[in-house]
């Protein structure tokens, strides 16, 4: 990748169209480029054979298609979950995850979900998450977010086959996207919204808006902007506690945007958008997983159009937290159900690999540090 080249994936279709028109080329050429990159698996301009040679030369000299590199991959033997570590052009590293699932209705090709990072590191420092242990480095560009999705799509075989005018062989494609990897997506708003817009576009990855979820730790300024988006993207809010004292201990962001302010906006959001909000709730033994915690959560969410996604804590060696028993998890869920709060229990995925956010990146950084100290 030449330093003087631009990542073409940083451009929306409108922006690319403007560039193409400035060359006195018809606007539909931009649509052809989009389809090659996002539909047909074209990873170089040379394969875009329906473009004029002069335009291909211009694109080759001005832009690059792929910029991030998979430097580590783990594959779960139990469920096929794949964890990726990507190296960016400046040496920073981010993670992405592929989560396969059977079609709950039976038949079909099932769901192919990818979990993508929005930042290198995280500034929010939740006390149960490995993502922030190495500190915040920088926001990811739109193209770097899309790189993760395209690289995963290529790797799992959903875009394999000979590249040609009809695109790659194989009916499988990414079906769902969650912006729930490293970083706070709504703190990198412009790049994240542009990236999910391209994923949603029929000329992009063609993923339905309601199958794209943006997760937030409760960053209200970003949530207010997100509420104005016309597309029906899903919103997920990491909650993890039902009172300010406990939530502030787990999530420092709560000190700036406490529960009363957060819940007031969530109610405004559901009314204004006419959409349900999902609350993510990680269950940690002896911290937030008692029946009393469940009762407090039910009171907090009463009357709100929402559901709760319960997530048993995924152990990280750097934290002393533990996962509650399955019995305790079910009791917690039963309390919510009796109070009329809809909930789901997230099935554990990738338990035999570093599946939790930030784990693989943290482990590789520690290995690199040890090697450096030994060398020194």
C-alpha positions in Angstrom: 0.0 0.0 0.0 1.6 3.3 -1.1 1.5 6.1 1.4 0.2 8.6 -1.2 -2.8 6.4 -2.1 -6.3 6.7 -0.6 -8.4 3.9 0.7 -11.3 3.7 -1.8 -13.5 2.2 0.9 -13.3 5.6 2.8 -15.6 7.0 0.1 -19.4 6.7 0.1 -21.1 6.0 -3.2 -21.9 9.7 -3.6 -18.3 10.7 -2.9 -17.0 8.1 -5.4 -19.5 9.2 -8.0 -18.3 12.8 -7.7 -14.7 11.7 -8.2 -15.7 9.6 -11.2 -17.7 12.5 -12.8 -14.8 14.8 -12.4 -12.9 12.5 -14.8 -15.7 12.9 -17.4 -16.8 9.3 -16.8 -20.5 8.4 -16.5 -21.7 8.1 -12.9 -22.6 4.5 -13.3 -18.9 3.7 -13.3 -18.9 4.4 -9.5 -21.7 1.8 -9.1 -19.6 -0.8 -11.0 -16.6 -0.2 -8.7 -18.8 -0.6 -5.6 -20.2 -3.8 -6.9 -16.8 -5.2 -7.7 -15.5 -4.4 -4.2 -18.5 -5.3 -2.1 -20.5 -7.8 -4.2 -18.0 -9.6 -6.4 -15.0 -9.8 -4.1 -12.7 -7.8 -6.3 -9.6 -6.9 -4.3 -7.7 -5.1 -7.1 -8.7 -2.7 -9.8 -7.1 -5.0 -12.4 -9.9 -7.5 -12.2 -12.6 -4.9 -12.9 -12.7 -5.8 -16.5 -15.9 -4.0 -17.4 -14.2 -0.6 -16.6 -12.2 1.2 -19.3 -8.5 0.6 -19.1 -7.8 4.3 -18.6 -10.1 4.4 -15.5 -8.6 1.2 -14.1 -5.2 2.8 -14.4 -6.4 6.0 -12.7 -7.9 4.0 -9.8 -4.8 1.9 -9.4 -2.6 5.0 -9.2 -4.9 6.9 -6.9 -6.5 4.3 -4.6 -6.0 0.9 -2.8 -8.7 -1.6 -2.0 -7.3 -3.7 0.8 -5.3 -2.2 3.6 -5.6 -4.3 6.8 -3.9 -7.7 7.2 -5.1 -10.8 9.2 -2.1 -11.6 11.5 -3.8 -14.1 13.8 -6.8 -16.3 13.5 -8.4 -18.6 16.1 -11.2 -21.0 15.2 -13.4 -22.6 17.8 -13.7 -26.4 17.5 -17.0 -26.4 19.4 -19.1 -24.0 17.3 -17.0 -22.6 14.4 -16.7 -19.1 15.9 -13.6 -17.3 14.4 -11.6 -14.6 16.1 -9.3 -12.4 14.0 -6.5 -10.0 14.8 -6.0 -7.4 12.1 -2.9 -5.2 11.7 -3.6 -1.8 10.3 -1.3 0.3 8.1 0.2 2.1 11.0 0.9 -1.0 13.0 -2.1 -0.7 15.3 -4.2 -3.9 15.9 -7.9 -4.5 16.1 -10.2 -7.5 16.4 -13.1 -8.9 14.5 -15.3 -12.0 15.1 -17.3 -14.3 12.9 -20.2 -16.1 14.6 -22.1 -18.7 12.6 -25.6 -19.8 13.7 -28.2 -22.1 12.3 -31.4 -20.7 11.0 -33.9 -20.8 14.0 -36.7 -21.5 11.5 -34.8 -24.4 10.0 -33.4 -24.7 6.5 -31.6 -22.0 4.7 -28.0 -21.1 5.1 -28.3 -19.8 8.7 -27.0 -16.6 10.0 -23.4 -15.3 9.4 -22.8 -12.6 11.9 -19.7 -10.5 12.2 -18.7 -8.4 15.2 -16.5 -5.4 14.2 -14.3 -3.0 16.0 -14.6 0.8 15.6 -11.5 2.0 17.4 -8.0 0.8 18.2 -8.3 0.5 21.9 -11.0 2.1 24.0 -11.1 5.2 26.2 -14.1 4.2 28.3 -12.3 1.6 30.5 -15.1 -0.7 31.6 -13.7 -2.8 34.5 -14.7 -6.1 33.1 -13.6 -5.6 29.5 -10.2 -6.3 28.0 -10.6 -3.8 25.2 -9.5 -0.8 27.3 -6.6 -2.4 29.1 -4.1 -1.2 26.5 -5.6 2.3 26.4 -7.1 4.2 23.5 -5.0 4.7 20.4 -7.3 6.2 17.7 -10.5 6.0 15.7 -10.7 3.6 12.8 -11.4 5.0 9.3 -14.5 3.9 7.5 -12.3 1.8 5.2 -10.7 0.1 8.1 -14.0 -0.9 9.6 -15.1 -2.3 6.2 -11.7 -4.1 5.8 -12.7 -6.3 8.7 -16.0 -7.3 7.2 -14.5 -8.0 3.7 -11.6 -9.9 5.1 -13.8 -12.1 7.2 -16.2 -12.6 4.3 -13.3 -13.8 2.1 -11.9 -16.0 4.9 -15.1 -17.9 5.8 -15.7 -18.8 2.1 -18.9 -16.8 1.6 -17.2 -14.9 -1.2 -14.9 -17.5 -2.6 -14.8 -18.6 -6.3 -13.4 -17.2 -9.5 -13.9 -13.5 -9.8 -15.8 -12.6 -13.0 -18.6 -10.4 -14.3 -21.1 -12.5 -12.3 -19.1 -12.3 -9.1 -17.8 -15.1 -6.9 -19.5 -18.5 -6.5 -21.4 -19.5 -3.4 -24.7 -18.4 -2.0 -23.5 -17.5 1.5 -22.8 -14.0 2.6 -22.6 -12.0 5.8 -26.1 -11.6 7.1 -25.8 -9.7 10.3 -23.4 -7.0 11.6 -22.8 -5.9 15.2 -20.6 -2.9 16.0 -19.7 -4.4 19.3 -16.0 -5.1 19.1 -13.2 -2.9 20.4 -14.1 0.7 21.0 -17.1 2.9 21.5 -18.8 3.1 18.1 -20.8 6.3 18.8 -17.6 8.1 19.8 -16.3 7.5 16.2 -19.7 8.5 14.8 -19.0 9.7 11.3 -16.8 6.7 10.3 -19.1 4.1 11.8 -22.3 5.5 10.3 -20.6 5.8 6.9 -19.4 2.2 7.1 -22.7 0.7 8.2 -24.4 2.8 5.4 -22.1 1.1 2.9 -22.9 -2.3 4.4 -26.6 -1.6 4.2 -26.5 -0.3 0.6 -27.8 -2.6 -2.1 -24.6 -1.8 -4.0 -22.5 -2.5 -0.9 -22.9 -5.6 1.2 -26.7 -5.4 1.0 -27.4 -6.1 4.6 -30.7 -5.1 5.9 -30.7 -2.1 8.3 -32.5 -4.1 11.0 -29.7 -6.7 10.8 -27.1 -4.1 11.7 -26.7 -3.3 15.4 -24.6 -0.5 16.9 -23.7 -1.0 20.5 -22.9 1.8 23.0 -21.8 2.1 26.6 -24.4 4.8 27.0 -22.6 7.7 25.1 -25.6 10.0 25.0 -24.2 12.6 22.5 -23.7 9.9 20.0 -27.1 8.3 20.8 -28.8 11.7 20.1 -27.2 11.8 16.6 -28.0 8.2 16.0 -31.7 8.9 16.7 -31.8 11.2 13.7 -30.6 8.6 11.2 -33.4 7.7 8.8 -32.3 4.1 8.4 -33.8 1.6 10.9 -30.5 0.4 12.3 -30.7 -1.4 15.7 -29.4 0.2 18.9 -27.9 -1.8 21.8 -27.0 -0.2 25.1 -24.6 -1.9 27.5 -26.2 -1.6 31.0 -24.7 -4.2 33.3 -26.2 -2.7 36.5 -29.4 -1.1 37.6 -28.1 1.5 40.1 -25.6 4.3 39.8 -23.2 3.1 42.4 -22.7 -0.3 41.0 -22.8 0.8 37.4 -20.2 3.6 38.0 -17.9 1.0 39.5 -18.2 -1.2 36.4 -18.5 1.5 33.8 -16.9 4.9 34.5 -19.0 6.5 31.7 -21.9 6.3 34.2 -20.3 9.1 36.2 -20.8 11.5 33.3 -24.0 10.1 31.9 -25.9 8.5 35.0 -28.7 6.1 34.7 -31.5 8.7 35.1 -30.3 10.7 32.1 -29.6 7.5 30.1 -33.0 6.0 30.8 -34.8 9.2 30.1 -33.2 9.4 26.6 -33.8 5.7 26.0 -37.5 6.2 26.5 -37.4 9.2 24.2 -35.5 7.1 21.6 -38.1 4.3 21.6 -41.0 6.7 21.3 -39.3 8.8 18.6 -38.0 5.9 16.5 -40.8 3.5 17.2 -38.1 0.9 17.7 -37.2 -1.4 20.5 -33.9 -1.0 22.4 -31.8 -4.0 23.4 -30.0 -3.7 26.7 -26.8 -5.8 27.1 -26.3 -7.1 30.6 -23.2 -9.1 31.5 -23.9 -11.3 34.5 -21.0 -11.4 37.0 -21.0 -13.6 40.1 -21.4 -11.8 43.4 -21.5 -8.4 41.6 -24.7 -7.9 39.6 -26.4 -11.3 39.2 -28.5 -11.8 42.3 -32.3 -11.9 42.3 -32.3 -8.5 43.9 -30.2 -7.2 41.0 -32.8 -8.7 38.7 -35.7 -7.0 40.6 -33.9 -3.6 40.4 -33.3 -4.1 36.7 -37.0 -4.9 36.2 -38.0 -1.7 38.0 -35.6 0.4 36.0 -36.9 -0.9 32.7 -40.6 -1.0 33.6 -42.8 0.4 30.8 -39.9 0.7 28.3 -40.1 -0.9 24.9 -37.0 -3.1 25.2 -35.5 -6.5 25.7 -32.5 -7.6 27.8 -29.7 -9.7 26.4 -28.2 -11.6 29.3 -24.6 -12.5 28.8 -22.7 -14.8 31.3 -19.3 -13.2 32.0 -16.5 -14.6 29.8 -13.5 -15.0 32.1 -10.4 -12.8 31.4 -7.2 -13.6 33.3 -6.6 -9.9 34.0 -9.9 -9.7 36.0 -11.0 -11.5 39.2 -14.6 -11.6 38.1 -16.3 -15.0 37.7 -19.2 -16.3 35.8 -22.4 -17.1 37.8 -23.8 -20.6 37.8 -26.4 -21.6 35.2 -29.0 -21.9 38.0 -28.3 -18.3 39.1 -28.6 -17.1 35.5 -31.9 -18.8 35.0 -33.3 -17.4 38.3 -32.2 -13.9 37.2 -34.0 -14.4 33.9 -37.2 -15.8 35.6 -37.4 -12.7 37.8 -37.3 -10.5 34.7 -39.9 -12.6 32.9 -42.3 -12.5 35.9 -42.0 -8.7 35.8 -42.9 -8.6 32.1 -39.4 -7.8 30.9 -38.4 -9.7 27.7 -35.0 -11.3 27.8 -32.8 -13.6 25.9 -29.8 -15.6 27.1 -26.9 -15.3 24.8 -25.4 -18.7 24.0 -21.7 -18.8 24.8 -19.6 -18.8 21.6 -15.9 -19.4 21.2 -15.3 -20.6 24.7 -12.2 -22.4 23.6 -10.6 -19.3 22.0 -10.1 -15.7 23.0 -13.6 -14.7 22.1 -14.3 -11.8 24.5 -13.7 -8.3 23.3 -10.0 -7.4 23.4 -8.7 -10.7 24.7 -6.8 -11.7 21.6 -5.3 -8.3 21.1 -4.3 -8.1 24.7 -2.7 -11.6 24.7 -0.7 -10.9 21.6 0.5 -7.6 23.0 1.7 -9.3 26.2 3.6 -11.9 24.1 5.2 -9.2 22.1 6.2 -7.4 25.3 7.8 -10.5 26.7 9.7 -11.1 23.5 10.9 -7.5 23.6 12.1 -7.7 27.2 13.9 -11.0 26.6 15.6 -9.6 23.5 16.6 -6.5 25.4 
